[in-house]
């Protein structure tokens, strides 16, 4: 085997470890080469979306369920942290933790009845949940500030080191996104992940194998809600302002689009899907009044030609090129 072949096989065998290493290197080094606040702000928003979408992909992509209401948990996380710190006088880290626990309890209470539904009935139920939370955020103006929003939220801090600028946000949100990605990778490769895959493939067959599908669905729903809450809390403490517009049903739809564009059941796809859907509006901003039409057309084209998502499409392309390369090398050796 030539040195080139050995390198290629090494890359294939250790692709996950190399990808995680590259991700960690990006987290550490990106601010050293990019100090533009606008670019850092955009990439930080990608990280926040990635945290939420990682949880949603576990629920949709691996468990085979559907949710059009995860912006509700995102909003509860943001407003929970905001209210507990500003009105309750609790430290930002304590508020983040308490909010995540409260959202987990809400998701457990809500999930037990609605996860008995299937298909579009479940989608409508989660959509209704989002509408209820959004309406409360708007109408309870004495508590939430109503449509005007809620300001004055303190940043997170470690000792005397506050996460109060874009570079520090970068290390906070991307470090959290990396941790969530590692948790997701370990989860989907565990027995729990295989149980979720069986549930997504055929719920009755999974039950016949001894899997408690009702409990599995509630647990993964709670986990995805907690990740959404975590993303919301970080959003609140990073931007120090929240308003209901950031947590409406269109935001939930955007989260689902990120999952689908990246690839259902692909942990790495969530990163790519969140990146594309977050940055696409910025790329087409020059088209002014036509940007919404172009945005929709681009998404439709991606879904038509890459129905399994961007990551699967790129892997298929690389695999086809690899097969052609192997065949070409084999043919040249035969000729010699």
URSULPE-V415935 format. One record per residue. RES is the residue in one small letter. PHI is phi in whole degrees, 0 to 359 (none if undefined). D_CENTER is the distance of its C-alpha to the mean C-alpha in whole Angstrom. Layout:
res=RES phi=PHI d_center=D_CENTER
res=RES phi=PHI d_center=D_CENTER
This chain:
res=x phi=none d_center=41
res=x phi=286 d_center=40
res=x phi=299 d_center=38
res=x phi=297 d_center=36
res=x phi=295 d_center=36
res=x phi=298 d_center=35
res=x phi=297 d_center=32
res=x phi=296 d_center=31
res=x phi=293 d_center=31
res=x phi=297 d_center=29
res=x phi=296 d_center=26
res=x phi=291 d_center=26
res=x phi=293 d_center=26
res=x phi=247 d_center=24
res=x phi=296 d_center=21
res=x phi=293 d_center=19
res=x phi=298 d_center=20
res=x phi=293 d_center=21
res=x phi=295 d_center=17
res=x phi=296 d_center=16
res=x phi=297 d_center=20
res=x phi=296 d_center=19
res=x phi=298 d_center=15
res=x phi=298 d_center=17
res=x phi=296 d_center=20
res=x phi=298 d_center=18
res=x phi=302 d_center=17
res=x phi=284 d_center=20
res=x phi=259 d_center=22
res=x phi=306 d_center=20
res=x phi=295 d_center=22
res=x phi=288 d_center=25
res=x phi=250 d_center=25
res=x phi=223 d_center=24
res=x phi=245 d_center=25
res=x phi=289 d_center=24
res=x phi=302 d_center=23
res=x phi=295 d_center=21
res=x phi=296 d_center=20
res=x phi=296 d_center=18
res=x phi=297 d_center=17
res=x phi=292 d_center=15
res=x phi=292 d_center=14
res=x phi=295 d_center=13
res=x phi=294 d_center=11
res=x phi=299 d_center=9
res=x phi=298 d_center=8
res=x phi=298 d_center=8
res=x phi=296 d_center=5
res=x phi=298 d_center=3
res=x phi=300 d_center=4
res=x phi=292 d_center=4
res=x phi=288 d_center=2
res=x phi=301 d_center=4
res=x phi=292 d_center=6
res=x phi=294 d_center=6
res=x phi=292 d_center=7
res=x phi=298 d_center=9
res=x phi=284 d_center=11
res=x phi=272 d_center=11
res=x phi=286 d_center=12
res=x phi=259 d_center=13
res=x phi=271 d_center=15
res=x phi=73 d_center=16
res=x phi=261 d_center=16
res=x phi=224 d_center=14
res=x phi=221 d_center=13
res=x phi=249 d_center=14
res=x phi=226 d_center=14
res=x phi=289 d_center=10
res=x phi=294 d_center=11
res=x phi=296 d_center=14
res=x phi=291 d_center=13
res=x phi=300 d_center=11
res=x phi=291 d_center=15
res=x phi=298 d_center=16
res=x phi=297 d_center=15
res=x phi=293 d_center=16
res=x phi=289 d_center=19
res=x phi=300 d_center=20
res=x phi=296 d_center=20
res=x phi=298 d_center=22
res=x phi=291 d_center=24
res=x phi=294 d_center=25
res=x phi=279 d_center=25
res=x phi=282 d_center=27
res=x phi=271 d_center=29
res=x phi=266 d_center=29
res=x phi=71 d_center=30
res=x phi=273 d_center=27
res=x phi=297 d_center=26
res=x phi=303 d_center=22
res=x phi=293 d_center=21
res=x phi=296 d_center=23
res=x phi=295 d_center=22
res=x phi=300 d_center=18
res=x phi=292 d_center=19
res=x phi=297 d_center=21
res=x phi=295 d_center=19
res=x phi=298 d_center=16
res=x phi=294 d_center=19
res=x phi=295 d_center=20
res=x phi=295 d_center=17
res=x phi=299 d_center=17
res=x phi=295 d_center=21
res=x phi=296 d_center=20
res=x phi=297 d_center=17
res=x phi=294 d_center=20
res=x phi=293 d_center=23
res=x phi=285 d_center=21
res=x phi=292 d_center=20
res=x phi=303 d_center=23
res=x phi=280 d_center=25
res=x phi=285 d_center=22
res=x phi=281 d_center=21
res=x phi=282 d_center=24
res=x phi=277 d_center=24
res=x phi=227 d_center=23
res=x phi=57 d_center=21
res=x phi=291 d_center=22
res=x phi=295 d_center=23
res=x phi=294 d_center=20
res=x phi=299 d_center=18
res=x phi=294 d_center=21
res=x phi=296 d_center=21
res=x phi=291 d_center=17
res=x phi=297 d_center=18
res=x phi=297 d_center=21
res=x phi=300 d_center=19
res=x phi=297 d_center=17
res=x phi=296 d_center=21
res=x phi=297 d_center=22
res=x phi=296 d_center=20
res=x phi=299 d_center=20
res=x phi=296 d_center=24
res=x phi=297 d_center=25
res=x phi=299 d_center=23
res=x phi=281 d_center=25
res=x phi=280 d_center=28
res=x phi=277 d_center=28
res=x phi=293 d_center=29
res=x phi=293 d_center=31
res=x phi=262 d_center=29
res=x phi=259 d_center=25
res=x phi=87 d_center=27
res=x phi=59 d_center=27
res=x phi=298 d_center=26
res=x phi=287 d_center=27
res=x phi=92 d_center=24
res=x phi=229 d_center=24
res=x phi=244 d_center=25
res=x phi=80 d_center=27
res=x phi=282 d_center=24
res=x phi=286 d_center=24
res=x phi=283 d_center=22
res=x phi=288 d_center=21
res=x phi=210 d_center=24
res=x phi=244 d_center=25
res=x phi=65 d_center=29
res=x phi=263 d_center=30
res=x phi=257 d_center=27
res=x phi=270 d_center=25
res=x phi=274 d_center=22
res=x phi=236 d_center=23
res=x phi=217 d_center=23
res=x phi=297 d_center=20
res=x phi=293 d_center=21
res=x phi=293 d_center=21
res=x phi=302 d_center=17
res=x phi=305 d_center=16
res=x phi=294 d_center=17
res=x phi=290 d_center=16
res=x phi=283 d_center=12
res=x phi=286 d_center=12
res=x phi=297 d_center=14
res=x phi=294 d_center=12
res=x phi=298 d_center=9
res=x phi=296 d_center=11
res=x phi=298 d_center=12
res=x phi=295 d_center=9
res=x phi=295 d_center=9
res=x phi=296 d_center=13
res=x phi=298 d_center=13
res=x phi=296 d_center=11
res=x phi=299 d_center=13
res=x phi=293 d_center=16
res=x phi=295 d_center=15
res=x phi=290 d_center=15
res=x phi=265 d_center=18
res=x phi=267 d_center=20
res=x phi=299 d_center=22
res=x phi=298 d_center=19
res=x phi=297 d_center=17
res=x phi=293 d_center=20
res=x phi=295 d_center=21
res=x phi=295 d_center=18
res=x phi=296 d_center=19
res=x phi=294 d_center=22
res=x phi=299 d_center=21
res=x phi=293 d_center=19
res=x phi=289 d_center=22
res=x phi=197 d_center=25
res=x phi=297 d_center=25
res=x phi=293 d_center=29
res=x phi=296 d_center=29
res=x phi=297 d_center=26
res=x phi=296 d_center=28
res=x phi=293 d_center=32
res=x phi=273 d_center=30
res=x phi=93 d_center=30
res=x phi=274 d_center=26
res=x phi=281 d_center=26
res=x phi=294 d_center=23
res=x phi=297 d_center=23
res=x phi=294 d_center=23
res=x phi=298 d_center=20
res=x phi=294 d_center=18
res=x phi=295 d_center=19
res=x phi=297 d_center=17
res=x phi=288 d_center=14
res=x phi=295 d_center=14
res=x phi=296 d_center=15
res=x phi=300 d_center=12
res=x phi=294 d_center=9
res=x phi=293 d_center=11
res=x phi=295 d_center=12
res=x phi=296 d_center=8
res=x phi=296 d_center=8
res=x phi=297 d_center=12
res=x phi=300 d_center=11
res=x phi=299 d_center=9
res=x phi=295 d_center=12
res=x phi=297 d_center=14
res=x phi=297 d_center=13
res=x phi=302 d_center=13
res=x phi=296 d_center=17
res=x phi=283 d_center=18
res=x phi=282 d_center=17
res=x phi=271 d_center=19
res=x phi=61 d_center=21
res=x phi=204 d_center=21
res=x phi=226 d_center=19
res=x phi=216 d_center=20
res=x phi=301 d_center=20
res=x phi=301 d_center=19
res=x phi=279 d_center=15
res=x phi=225 d_center=15
res=x phi=277 d_center=17
res=x phi=292 d_center=16
res=x phi=291 d_center=15
res=x phi=291 d_center=12
res=x phi=300 d_center=11
res=x phi=297 d_center=13
res=x phi=300 d_center=11
res=x phi=298 d_center=7
res=x phi=295 d_center=9
res=x phi=299 d_center=11
res=x phi=299 d_center=8
res=x phi=297 d_center=7
res=x phi=290 d_center=11
res=x phi=297 d_center=12
res=x phi=291 d_center=10
res=x phi=127 d_center=12
res=x phi=298 d_center=12
res=x phi=76 d_center=12
res=x phi=234 d_center=11
res=x phi=297 d_center=9
res=x phi=293 d_center=10
res=x phi=297 d_center=9
res=x phi=298 d_center=6
res=x phi=295 d_center=7
res=x phi=291 d_center=10
res=x phi=298 d_center=9
res=x phi=297 d_center=7
res=x phi=295 d_center=10
res=x phi=295 d_center=12
res=x phi=290 d_center=11
res=x phi=286 d_center=11
res=x phi=272 d_center=15
res=x phi=305 d_center=16
res=x phi=301 d_center=18
res=x phi=288 d_center=19
res=x phi=294 d_center=21
res=x phi=258 d_center=23
res=x phi=301 d_center=24
res=x phi=294 d_center=27
res=x phi=277 d_center=28
res=x phi=52 d_center=28
res=x phi=291 d_center=29
res=x phi=265 d_center=28
res=x phi=295 d_center=24
res=x phi=293 d_center=23
res=x phi=296 d_center=25
res=x phi=296 d_center=24
res=x phi=302 d_center=20
res=x phi=296 d_center=20
res=x phi=296 d_center=23
res=x phi=297 d_center=20
res=x phi=296 d_center=18
res=x phi=296 d_center=21
res=x phi=297 d_center=22
res=x phi=299 d_center=19
res=x phi=291 d_center=18
res=x phi=290 d_center=22
res=x phi=265 d_center=23
res=x phi=229 d_center=20
res=x phi=296 d_center=19
res=x phi=266 d_center=17
res=x phi=101 d_center=15
res=x phi=294 d_center=15
res=x phi=296 d_center=15
res=x phi=298 d_center=17
res=x phi=298 d_center=19
res=x phi=293 d_center=20
res=x phi=295 d_center=20
res=x phi=300 d_center=23
res=x phi=297 d_center=25
res=x phi=295 d_center=25
res=x phi=295 d_center=26
res=x phi=297 d_center=29
res=x phi=293 d_center=30
res=x phi=295 d_center=30
res=x phi=298 d_center=32
res=x phi=298 d_center=35
res=x phi=294 d_center=35
res=x phi=296 d_center=36
res=x phi=296 d_center=38
res=x phi=295 d_center=40
res=x phi=296 d_center=41
res=x phi=297 d_center=42
res=x phi=294 d_center=44
res=x phi=293 d_center=45
res=x phi=291 d_center=46
res=x phi=296 d_center=48
res=x phi=296 d_center=50
res=x phi=287 d_center=51
